[in-house]
Amino acid sequence: MENNKTLISGIHHISMKTNTWDESMRFYGDVLGFAPGAKNEAGSNRMQLLNAGRQVYIELTEMTEARADQTDLNPPHFAHLALRVTDTAGLMKKVRAAGYEITLDTKTIHSGDLHAIIGFFKGPQGELIEAFQEIDSAGMDAGK
């Protein structure tokens, strides 16, 4: 097995959908003590990263009726696994070469105070995995 240390440096976040926003925020924030991180309240839903420690986050995404046609509204369940990476494009190239489905090719995002280069692909059982490379607001790699 090829060594992926240069491409993957850990887990960034695990995304969970919720239709009980306030209760979920209290549970993960107040009960479990996860510290608030980046958030986005634009559009028809809210998103909040909650630091579980060592910069590993739970991403809560509010499920609203406005999103009913886009996704399954039966929370709680995890939407995807995000890998903290050093080179999103490099990992996407490797995944594509291995024959796995790319669902969103490399893309730079600036969402609220969250800035990253991302890409999504499916794992062997159809699980959705995100490559997540943090950058600063000017688009420079924040991990260096």
C-alpha positions in Angstrom: 0.0 0.0 0.0 1.3 3.4 -1.0 2.1 5.8 1.8 -0.4 8.7 1.9 1.3 10.8 4.6 2.1 13.5 2.2 -1.5 13.9 1.0 -3.6 13.2 4.1 -2.7 14.8 7.5 -5.8 13.8 9.4 -9.6 14.2 9.8 -10.9 17.8 9.4 -14.6 17.3 10.1 -17.5 14.9 10.1 -20.7 16.4 8.8 -24.0 15.7 10.5 -27.5 16.8 9.3 -29.9 18.0 12.0 -33.5 19.1 12.0 -33.2 20.0 15.7 -30.7 22.9 15.4 -31.0 24.4 18.9 -31.0 21.0 20.7 -28.0 19.8 18.6 -26.1 23.1 19.4 -26.8 22.7 23.1 -25.8 19.0 23.1 -22.5 19.4 21.1 -21.6 22.8 22.6 -22.9 22.8 26.2 -23.1 19.1 27.0 -20.0 17.8 25.2 -18.1 21.1 25.3 -17.2 21.4 21.7 -16.0 24.9 21.0 -17.7 26.9 18.1 -15.6 27.3 15.0 -16.4 28.6 11.6 -20.0 29.1 10.7 -22.2 30.1 7.8 -25.8 31.4 8.3 -26.4 32.5 4.7 -29.1 30.9 2.6 -31.8 28.5 3.6 -29.8 26.6 6.2 -27.2 27.2 8.9 -23.8 25.4 9.3 -21.6 25.4 12.4 -18.3 23.7 12.9 -17.8 22.5 16.5 -14.2 21.7 17.6 -14.1 18.3 19.1 -10.4 18.8 20.0 -7.1 18.8 18.1 -8.8 20.6 15.2 -11.2 17.8 14.5 -14.7 19.2 14.0 -18.3 18.1 13.9 -20.1 20.1 11.2 -23.8 20.6 12.0 -25.9 21.5 9.0 -29.5 22.5 9.6 -32.0 20.6 7.5 -34.9 22.8 6.5 -38.0 22.3 4.3 -36.2 24.4 1.6 -33.7 21.6 1.2 -36.2 18.8 1.2 -35.8 18.2 -2.5 -32.0 18.1 -2.3 -31.4 15.5 0.4 -32.7 13.0 2.8 -34.4 14.7 5.8 -34.1 11.7 8.2 -31.4 12.9 10.6 -29.4 12.2 12.5 -26.9 10.7 10.2 -23.5 11.7 8.9 -23.4 13.2 5.5 -19.7 12.7 4.7 -16.2 12.2 6.1 -13.8 15.0 5.5 -10.1 14.3 5.3 -7.7 17.1 6.2 -5.3 17.1 3.2 -2.3 19.0 2.0 -3.1 18.8 -1.7 -6.8 18.4 -2.8 -6.0 18.3 -6.5 -3.3 15.6 -5.9 -5.6 13.4 -3.9 -8.4 13.8 -6.4 -6.1 12.7 -9.2 -5.0 9.7 -7.2 -8.6 8.7 -6.4 -9.7 9.2 -10.1 -6.8 7.1 -11.3 -7.8 4.3 -8.9 -11.2 4.2 -10.6 -13.4 5.8 -7.9 -16.3 8.2 -8.7 -15.5 11.9 -8.3 -18.8 13.7 -7.3 -17.3 17.2 -7.0 -13.9 17.9 -8.6 -11.5 20.3 -7.0 -13.1 23.6 -6.1 -12.1 26.6 -4.0 -14.8 27.7 -1.5 -15.2 30.9 0.6 -18.2 30.2 2.8 -18.7 32.6 5.7 -15.4 32.4 7.5 -14.5 29.0 6.1 -12.0 29.0 3.2 -10.8 25.8 1.6 -10.0 23.8 -1.6 -12.3 20.8 -1.6 -13.3 17.8 -3.6 -15.7 15.0 -3.1 -15.6 11.3 -4.1 -17.2 8.0 -3.2 -15.5 5.3 -1.3 -15.8 1.6 -2.1 -19.2 1.2 -0.3 -20.6 4.4 -1.8 -19.6 6.5 1.3 -19.1 10.2 0.5 -15.6 11.5 1.3 -14.4 15.1 1.1 -10.8 16.2 0.6 -10.4 19.4 2.6 -7.4 21.7 2.3 -7.7 24.8 4.4 -6.6 28.1 2.9 -6.7 31.7 4.1 -9.2 34.2 2.7 -6.7 35.2 0.0 -6.5 31.6 -1.2 -3.1 30.7 0.2 -2.6 27.3 2.0 -3.3 27.8 5.7 -1.7 24.6 6.7 1.9 25.7 6.0 
